[in-house]
Amino acid sequence: MKTALANTLPNFIAGEWRDSGASEFLDFQNPATGDMLGHVPLSTAAEVDGAVQAAARAFPEWRRTPVTDRVQFLFKLRALLQQHFEELARTITMECGKTLGEARGEIQRAIENVEVACGAPSLLQGDFSEDISSGVDEFMVRQPLGVCACICPFNFPGMIPFWFMPYAIACGNTYLVKPSEKVPLTMQRVAELFAQTGLPKGVFNLVHGGPDTVDAILDHPGIKAISFVGSTPVAKHVYARAAANGKRAQCQGGAKNPIIVLPDADIETTTRITADSGFGCAGQRCLAASLVVTVGEARKPFTDALVETARTRVVGCGLDERVQMGPVITQQSKARIEGLIGTAIQAGATALVDGRQTVIEGFERGHFIRPTILDGLDPSGEAVRTEIFGPVLGLIHVRTIDEAIAFVNSGAYGNMACLFTSSGASARKFRSEAEVGNVGINIGIAAPMAFFPFSGARESFFGDLHGQSRHAIEFFTQTKVVVERWPKEWTRRF
């Protein structure tokens, strides 16, 4: 930590850029080069309060703005996101490390969420029943909550805020975003684009910070709802503290996503998709495959093919179009991941491919780990139960699909599970019995489109309503039921 630094990012409050009065700051780096990109202020509770007060002042007029007018600002934002598409993708790659292809996909998903939120005039429609009793009508409407907030992770700085923010704003709420202190630049640029739309001051606000800033958000009485994505321990903290303060909360936690490979799966296709799932974004996504369960005779051909694919994957700076996998986010993450690999090997696992101690020529200060494959894992061991969040695939071998499903359901997490097979009966059994929120059949990353909710189960999600689509609309609105009678419509006296 340092104090009084130049090149420190400002907060965006009430339509203005404001230098933080924080006394402490964190450096953030380009994970491929190790170069410092700037400093993030650890904003104080008073600065959070300033943002909340600005959002609260904007709320009464914004909620009365017709929804058809509210979404016009989102249409403008969509156009600006498309106009600056490549710039935003390069910013993500620079601060997060992922490849340009992955960053472009992330921005495309953000745009898709804006597009779905633009459908709010239809999505917000209520229900009406006429003459539930003689001369009595009953109807339900959806109304905004007030000031809402999002606490964002580092791995998708340009997408995850859009699971929540455009829906909240379209529903008539005002909003506060706290980006990850590791990757603050992308949302900084989004705030600049929002300002260009003419969105009323205070509807969208951005405050930088760390854990104390998060707690200030969770404790602030003016914030009505919290959206969070991150690790399970932090998700539990956010959910519990938000609930204790009377707030709605939707908290996406960690994952340990298994892929099941049956003997009748197409090995070539399955291998390619599995490698993309496990090693894409350097394994730093909540839907990354982290375990592969081969069933019966699938073991040898799939293992051999996966090892070859992992060994030949091109690792380097994500700005190089030829690169297939970039670095992990920080030197601390690299050390933690390599430590978990070492622990698994000490416990008896075999590293069929070992990506530790990777150095990329020209990027010697980068935080690189090559793809790693661990075989012979203890099903109850740390490497199987812990979210590694890096380019590491563990192999488990069972005899039947029933054993594979039992393994899927035995873990603490329930974000995603995928099955590769040519059998419709096996697929139907798996999708019915796997206790996870997102199921893939011959799909390695079961990421829902923006018009479906991003689901999750067990230790991977805390709350009731998820991000995206109708779940987001429901989360960011309060239902109100009205039972109505008018004297002139009475048909009989009581």
Stockholm file with secondary structure:
# STOCKHOLM 1.0

chainA/1-494         MKTALANTLPNFIAGEWRDSGASEFLDFQNPATGDMLGHVPLSTAAEVDGAVQAAARAFPEWRRTPVTDRVQFLFKLRALLQQHFEELARTITMECGKTLGEARGEIQRAIENVEVACGAPSLLQGDFSEDISSGVDEFMVRQPLGVCACICPFNFPGMIPFWFMPYAIACGNTYLVKPSEKVPLTMQRVAELFAQTGLPKGVFNLVHGGPDTVDAILDHPGIKAISFVGSTPVAKHVYARAAANGKRAQCQGGAKNPIIVLPDADIETTTRITADSGFGCAGQRCLAASLVVTVGEARKPFTDALVETARTRVVGCGLDERVQMGPVITQQSKARIEGLIGTAIQAGATALVDGRQTVIEGFERGHFIRPTILDGLDPSGEAVRTEIFGPVLGLIHVRTIDEAIAFVNSGAYGNMACLFTSSGASARKFRSEAEVGNVGINIGIAAPMAFFPFSGARESFFGDLHGQSRHAIEFFTQTKVVVERWPKEWTRRF
#=GR chainA/1-494 SS CBSSCSSBCCEEETTEEECCCCSCEEEEECTTTCCEEEEEECCCHHHHHHHHHHHHHHHHHHHHSCHHHHHHHHHHHHHHHHHTHHHHHHHHHHHHCCCHHHHHHHHHHHHHHHHHHTTHHHHTCCEEEEEEETTEEEEEEEEECSEEEEECCSSCTTTGGGGTHHHHHHTTCEEEEECCTTSCHHHHHHHHHHHHTTCCTTSEEECCCCHHHHHHHHHCTTEEEEEEESCHHHHHHHHHHHHHTTCEEEEECCCCEEEEECTTSCHHHHHHHHHHHHHGGGGCSTTCEEEEEEEGGGHHHHHHHHHHHHHTCCBSCTTSTTCSBCCCSCHHHHHHHHHHHHHHHHTTCEEEECCTTCCBTTBTTSCCCCCEEEESCCTTSHHHHSCCCSSEEEEEEESSHHHHHHHHHHSSEESEEEEECSCHHHHHHHHHHCCSSEEEESCSCCCCCTTSCBCCEETTEESSSCBSHHHHHHHTEEEEEEEEECGGGCCSCC
#=GC SS_cons         CBSSCSSBCCEEETTEEECCCCSCEEEEECTTTCCEEEEEECCCHHHHHHHHHHHHHHHHHHHHSCHHHHHHHHHHHHHHHHHTHHHHHHHHHHHHCCCHHHHHHHHHHHHHHHHHHTTHHHHTCCEEEEEEETTEEEEEEEEECSEEEEECCSSCTTTGGGGTHHHHHHTTCEEEEECCTTSCHHHHHHHHHHHHTTCCTTSEEECCCCHHHHHHHHHCTTEEEEEEESCHHHHHHHHHHHHHTTCEEEEECCCCEEEEECTTSCHHHHHHHHHHHHHGGGGCSTTCEEEEEEEGGGHHHHHHHHHHHHHTCCBSCTTSTTCSBCCCSCHHHHHHHHHHHHHHHHTTCEEEECCTTCCBTTBTTSCCCCCEEEESCCTTSHHHHSCCCSSEEEEEEESSHHHHHHHHHHSSEESEEEEECSCHHHHHHHHHHCCSSEEEESCSCCCCCTTSCBCCEETTEESSSCBSHHHHHHHTEEEEEEEEECGGGCCSCC
//
